[in-house]
Amino acid sequence: MILIGDKLISDDLFDVKFVCDLEKCLGACCVEGDAGAPLNDNEIEPIKKNLKAVEPFLPDAQKELLKKSGFYEKDFTGELVTTCLPTGECVFSYRDERGILGCALEKAYREGKSDFKKPISCHLYPIRVSKVGEYTALNYHEWDICKPALKLGEKLGVPVFRFLKEPLIRNFGVDFYNELEAVYEARLQQKISKK
């Protein structure tokens, strides 16, 4: 673990190579798992504000779920998560023409219809953020459905933190991201000097 300010950073963020390979996984993280995507309290209002803009991008089943159950609920641990269809798909998921699951929130954002990109838990995945006492821990979450991402990341030589540059800056700021880069470069130099 590496400490940057009040952030505990897992070594895996520097050591594991990762690049989503949607052609192989088909966006399985939008349907797999025990519950919907984790939501922060401060994401509820921005999502609510943008629902009308997102609805045109949703399949009928998701629109019905939205009307019937809303877009969030509490999971078995009491945490806020997006609601899901009985088949597991997130309320905000849709399939594109290639059969790949995508996020309607993100699609509406990309098309300039919404000002909310997507839940930060989705944007940061496979990094999971948690509290450990007074610290914020950033850990790599390993999941079998992401094996293609590990292969592609290894092929391209992209560590997890670099793949997630945009959401890391979105959530923690550019100074924090620059510190991650500095740590990574120092680690590389240390490896070279040991040879």
Secondary structure, DSSP 8 states (H G I E B T S, - for coil): -EEETTEEE-THHHHSB----HHHHTTGGGT-SSSS-B--GGGHHHHHHHHHHHGGGS-HHHHHHHHHH-SEEE-TTS-EEE-B-TTS-BTTEEE-TTS-EEEHHHHHHHTTS-S----HHHHTTTEEEEEETTEEEEEE---GGGHHHHHHHHHHT-BHHHHTHHHHHHHH-HHHHHHHHHHHHHHHHHHHHH-
